[in-house]
Amino acid sequence: MFGKELQHIRQALADTAIPGFATAYFGSNEIKLCLAGRTNEGFQDYLQNHSSDSRIHMVDTEEQLYEGKTCYFTFIAPRDELQPLYERVKQIAGIHCVFQQDKYRPEYWLELCPGNATKAAAIQRVKQLCGCQKVIVFGDSANDISMFQMADESYATQNAIDELKEIATGIIESNQTDGVAKWLAAHL
């Protein structure tokens, strides 16, 4: 969850109208809070593709975006609209930012989470809890880079970004052709 960083994020977001959602916990329930009426083509596409996701809730005011225990922000917009926000928030100590183009659309995504809430940190924690000796990971986008860097083996899907392919142990079939499932079936 965000701590004091949340106030800095709120200040950075104060003068922007970029659509997205704040992921927050209300008890044990994860909810994605979206400001009603704040939208663009990319965000509408996201909402349409996730129309059955009961975690998505529209709220009426910006203040309601910050209810619950906020743990993640996601923004979707054209690069030229999102870049200035990225430049502001990447300066905030204690947060991790991922700024990348959507794999299937022209828009960009900006994802913000607490600095200790990366995929790499989560895998390290699971490794400690389970006593795992070896970790094998799979991925396709920029938010997988830290995970690839700490894993014992890492496999990028054929449709992954080039930066991920360059640091991967190997490249497997696309996730659209069940590349991960095929790799698991062949190796486990």
N, C-alpha and C positions, 0 to 999 in steps of 0.2 A: 504494500500500500504506500501511497505517497505520504510523506510527512510534510515538513516545512516547504518542500519543493512545490507543493500544490499552489501555494500563494503566488510564487513566481510564475508558474504556468498560467494561472488566472490573469495575472498582469499582462503576460505576453499575448493572451487571447482576447484581451479587453477590446481591442479595436479591429477585430477581424470578424468576418461573417462566413468563414469557410465551413462547409458542412462536415459532419463527422459524428462520432459518439464518444461518450465517456463510459468506460466500463467500471462498474462499482459493485460492491457487495452490500447486501442488505441481509444481515445474518449470514446464512450459508448460501443465499441465492445470488447468482451473478446476473446483473441487469445491464443492458446497453442503453444508455440514455441519449436520445437524439432530440434536438430542438426542432419542434414542428415548424414547417415552413422554410427552414434553412436547408436548401438542397441545390443540387446541380445534376447534370446528366450522369456522371459517374456514381454519385451517391444514390441516385434513384435506381440505377442498375444494381448496386449492392443491395438496396432494400428489396427490390423485386426478386433477386436471386436468393434472398434469405427471408422471404415472406412467411415461412413457416417457423421461423426462429422466435419462440415465445419470450426470449430474453430481451428482445428489442421493444423499448417503450418510448413513445413520443412524449415530450414534456413541453409545457407552454412558456417557461421562462428560463433565462440563462442560469439563474440561481438554482433551479432544479437540476441542472446538469451536474452540480457538485454535491448532490445529496448522496448519502451512503458513504462507504469507504472506497474512494476512487483508487483504482490500481492501473488504469491504462487509458490512453486516448488514441483515437484513430481519426485522421482527417483525409478526405479524398477530394482532389481538385486538380486542375491543370497545373503543370510545373510552375509557370510564371506567377500563379496566384499563391501557391504553397511555399515556394522558395523563401520569400521574406519571413514567413512564420518559422520555417526551419532555421534560418539564420539567427532568429531571436532565441528560440528555445534550446538550440544546441549549446548555448552559452551557460545554461542553468546547471549548476553543480548538482550532482546526485541523480541525474536522470540519464536514461539511455534513449537515443533517438535512432530511428531507422527511416530513411527517406529514399524511396525507390519508386520506379514506375510499375504500375500494375502489370502483371504478366499477360493479361488478356484484353486490356483496354488502354487508351492513350493517357488516362489520368495517372497522377502520382499519388502515393500514399505516404503520410507521415504518421509514424507510430511512436508514442512516448510511453515509457514505463520507468519505474524506479530503477536506479542504476544496478541494483542487485537482483533484478527480476528478469534477467536474460535467459534464453534457452540454455546457455552454457552453465549458468548458476543453478538452474533447476536440475540439470543432468548431474552436476557435481553433488547436489544434495541427495538425489535418488541413489547415486553410486555409493555415497556414505551410508545411507539408510539400509540399502540392500546388500552391501558388501560386494558389489560388482567388481570384477577384475578387469573387464573389457567392455567398452561402450562402442556400439556401432550406430551411426546416425544416417539419416537421409534428409535431403532438402532440395529446394529449388530457388530460393530467393535470398535477398540481403539479410533478412532477419535470422537466417540460419548460419551466418558466417561465424559468430562467436562459438556456436555449438560445434561446427566443423573443426575449429581450431583446438578445441579441448578433447575431442573424441579420439579413440584409438584407431577407428576406421570411419571414413565418411564417404557417402556415395551421393553424387549429384544426379538428379534425373536429367534425361536428355534435353528437356525443355528448361533447364535451370539457367540462371544468369551466368555469364562467362566468368565473373569473379569467383563464383562458387566452384565452378568446374575446375578452375586453376588450382584450387587448394584441396580438392577431393582426392581420396584414395582411388576412386574409380568413377566411371559414368555408367549409369544404368538406363534402361528404357524410360520413356516419359511416364509421368504419373497418369497421363491420360490413357496409357495402355497398360496400366497396373504394374509398372516397373518395380515398385517396392515389393508388392505382393509376390511377383515372380522371383525377385532376388531372394526373398525370405524362403519361398518354397524350395529353391535350389540349394540354399545354404544351411538350412536348419533341419 
